[in-house]
Amino acid sequence: MHAHGTEVAKMKKLIALYFFGLALASPAMSGDVAGHRDGVFIHITHGTDDPHRLLMALKMATLMAEGQKDVLVYFDIDAVKVLAADAPDISHPTFPSAHEQLHHLGEAGVRVRACPACLKAAGIDPKDLLKGVAIANGEEFFSFTRGRILTLDY
């Protein structure tokens, strides 16, 4: 009886592992539900005060978009100052400049959004933003992708 019980336990474990493997390989687990891609929400709070952080965030947005993810880049706090059309370009070794990366993101169809309250606090009129930058809309945070949403904060 003991040998039979051990065999049954092994079979149960194999069956459980099989179904676990199926679950991991399923579209729902991979973010590809009915052709829907996962999305990446990149939250940027720094600008000229931390060029490395800013440019790394933009680089991650580019990499994620190239990796076929839906991407939304949200600027608030001090980062909104970078989005003014007359803002100086920001650079840091080993990264393309902020203007270059923002231009590339726009060409790739990545949504770049600015916090309206932070723009007001910084004295920036929304009409003075770089081409392709729009005011953030809270509802868009939930609808820019139909898959899962991963958030990266910089």
N, C-alpha and C positions, 0 to 999 in steps of 0.2 A: 504494500500500500504506500509506503513511504516513497519508493521509486516512482510510482505513478503520480503522486502528489507533486514531486519535483518536476516531472515532465509537464504536468498541467501548468505549473507556475512559470516554467520556461516559455511555454506556448503563449500564455497570457502576456508575458513581457514582450515577446516578439510581436504579437498583435498590437500591443500598445505602442511599441516603437514604430511599427508600420504606419499606424494612423497618425502618430505624432509627425512622422516624416511627411505624410500627405498634407497635414495642416501647414507645415513650414513651407512646402512647395506651392501651396494654393495661392491664387491671385490675391486674396484678401490679406494674406500675410506679406506679400511682396509689394503691396501698394498698387498693383496693376489690376484693379477691379474694373472689368468691362472697358479696358483701354484707358482708364484714368491714371494719370501720373501722380506721384507724390509731389508735394510742394515743400519749398524751403522759404521760411520767413526769416529774413536777416534784419536784425534790429541794431541800428548804429546810433550811438549817443555822443561820440567824440569826433572832433574835426581837427582843427589846427593844433589843438592841445595835445594830440596823440596821433601823429601821422601814420605810424606803423599800424596801429589798431584800425584806423579808418581804411587804409589801403588794403590791409589783410581782409577786412570784411568785403570790400568790393571785389577782391580777387576770388574769394569764396563764392560770391554771387555769380561771377563769371564761370567758374569751374562747375558749379551746380547747373547753371543754364546749359553749358556745353554737355553735361551729363544727362540731358533730356529731363530735367526737373522743372516744374513750374516754380518761378522765383518772384518774390516780392521783397523789395528792399525798403525799409522804413527808417527814416531819419527823424530823430527828435533831440531834445535838449540842445547841446552846443553843435551837434552835427548839422543842423539845418543851415547854419551859416555857410557851409560848403556848397550849398545848392543855389545860392544867389548867382545870377548871371555875371555879376561883376566881382565875384569872389576870386581871390588869387588861387592859382593852381597849387596843389599840395603834392609833394614828392617825398620819397623815402627810398634808400637803396634797395635794389632787387625787385621793385614793384613799378609798374606803369603809373603815371601820375593820376590823380583823382579825375581830372578832366578827360584824360584818355579812357579810363575805365568807365566813367559814366557814359561817355559817348558810345563805347562798345556795348554796354548794357542796353542802351536805348536801341541800337541797331539789332540786338538780339531779341528785342521785344520784352525785356525784363521790365516789370513795373517798378518805378522809383517814386516813393511817396514821402511827403513832408508833413509833419505834425502842424496843424493850423495854429494851435495855441503857442507852440514854440516859435513859429515864424513871427507871430505877433510880438512875443516877448523879445525876440531878436531885432525887431523893427524892420522886418523884411515883408514887403508886399508880395502876395502870391503871383502877381503879374510879372514880378522881377526874377522869377526862378529860371534856371537853365531849361532849355528846350527839352521836352519829354518828361519833366518832373511835374507831378500833379499833387494836389492836396489829398491827404489821407482820408479815407472813408472807412469807418470801422467795419461796415458790412463787408467790404472788400477783403478784409483780413480773413474772413471765413469762406470766401467764395473764389479766391484766385486760383484754387486748385480743387480737384474732386477726389484726390487721394488723401493720404495722411499728411500732416503738416509737422515738419521739424523746424524748431526755432534755434537760431544762432544769435547770441547777443555779443555785441562789440561796443 
